Amino acid sequence: MQDITLHITDREGFDHEIKAPTDMNMNLMEVIRSYELAPEGTVGICGGMAMCASCQCYMESHHELPEQGVDEEAMLAEAFHVQENSRLGCQIFISESLDQLKLTLAPEE
C-alpha cells in the first residue's frame, strides 16, 4: 500500500478525507500542512521538533500509535487544550497501520 486514507476535522469543524503517502517518511503535521488544513503559520511552527504543540491533534479512532517520547510528553504537559487523546502530529509518522485514522486538530492557542 502506498497511500492511506485519513479523516481529519479542521479547526473550523470541517471534515476532510485525504490520502497520505506511506513511502515518503512524512508525519501527520507535514500532511496537514501539505493539504493546507490550517492557515499557514499555525501548524508546525517549530518545524516538527515537539517544541510548540501547534500540531496538537485529538485522536478520535482507536489505532495503535507509537508511545509518546519524552519531548512529546513534556510539550503536552505545557500545552493548552490538552485532552486524554492529545498527540503531537509531528511525532506520528505515516504508516499503513494508520489507514482510516480519525483525528481533530486542537484549537489554535
N, C-alpha and C positions, 0 to 999 in steps of 0.2 A: 504494500500500500504506500503510495507516495503522498497523498493528501488525506487529511482527516477533516471532519466537519465539527465546527464549534458553534455553540449557541451563546451569543453574547448580548446582554442587555446593557445599553449605554447609560450614561448619567442622566439622560433625558427620559429614560424609560422605554426607549425603542429597542425592539428585538432584532438581532441580525444573525442570520445563518451564513457562516463564512467557511471557506476552505483554507486550510493551513498546511503547508508542506512539512513533511516529516524528514526530508533529506537535506535541509539547509541549516540545521542546528540553531533554529530560532526559538525564542521563548515567547510566552504569552504577551508580554509587554511589547515586543517587536511586532507581533502580529496585529495587536490593537493599533499601534502607530501606523503600520503599513496600510491598514484599511481605513485610517482616519476616523476611528470611532469615538474620538475625543478631540477637542480643539488642540491644535499644535501648541506645544509647550506646556501641556497639562498632564502628560503621561510620560514617564521615563525621564524625568528632569535630571536625575543623577547618571543617566546613561546605562542603567541596569546594574548598579553596584550595591543595591539593597541599602541605600543611604537616604532615601527621601519618602518612600511609601506613596509616591504619586501613581504607582501602578497597582495599588491595592485592589483586590477583587474579592468578591464573595463567591465561594464555590458552591453552586446550587445542586450539583449532582454528586453522586457518591462514588466517584472514581478514586482509584488508588493513586495517591500523589506521593512524590518524594518527601521525605522528612524535612522539616524546617531546619535550616542551618542556623548557626549561632547569630550570624549577621541579620538574617530574616527575623528571628525571634526578637532580637534587640530592637530592630526598627519598628516592628509591630507593637512592641511594648510602649513605644513613644508616640505612635501614630494616632490620629483622630478616627472616629467612626469604626473602630475595630470590633469585629464580631467573632464568634466561635469559628466560623468558616472562612475567616480572612486569610488571604495569602498574598504575597507579592508576585505579580505576574512575571517579573524579571527573573524569578528564581525557579520557574516551572518551564522546562523545555518541552517543545512539541514532540510528541512520540505517538505511535499507533495506539498506545493504551489510553490516550486522551480523546479518542474518537467519540463524538457526541457529548463532550463535556459542556455543561451549562454553567455560566458564570455571569455575575453582575459587577459592573465597575462601581467601586466605592465612590461616594461623593467627593468632589474636589475639596481640599482643605481650606 
